């Protein structure tokens, strides 16, 4: 009876060990796969889903610009263009998104999301986002199953507009000396003309 109990205990322990080992292997494999899908060191790759809105990323007051079908999009302040990948990561494979300002001062991009192949890249570092970057940022989706930059299935950006400082006003105290100086100059001019007239006569 005791032998059977011991044998049963070993069976339970063995099954638990196999289960834990399987879970660890699965987590390790998932982490390795996530690492393999990270196409750009500037971005974080995430599997599945689509954040869809700025508030989902913590930017509740930002303006959303993007395309849920991987096309060009824009508004009066910011425009995004989807084109063939020509950046430093696997040029010629897949697509990229480039942003361009439209002349409105104070536009600050807070995040760029580029999805493809069931994953999406999130760019948050302001050093890699406009206005700090130029017009060719090469934002790309994660790698596909063949370890190539994938096609853009959707993208969006969230931005805010910083208030611009107002032009400094001329202090009112300066207006009196300026006006007084003009009056004094006119008075001296009239006196000078009068002296010339008296001398001529």
KACORZI-V767075 format. One record per helix or strand of 3 or more residues. SS is the DSSP state (helix for helix, strand for strand). FROM is the first residue (numbers start at 1). TO is the last residue. If there is no record, write none. Layout:
BEGIN
<<SS FROM TO> <SS FROM TO>>
END
This chain:
BEGIN
<<helix 2 37> <strand 44 47> <helix 54 57> <strand 63 67> <strand 78 84> <strand 95 101> <strand 107 116> <strand 119 123> <helix 126 128> <strand 154 161> <helix 173 200>>
END
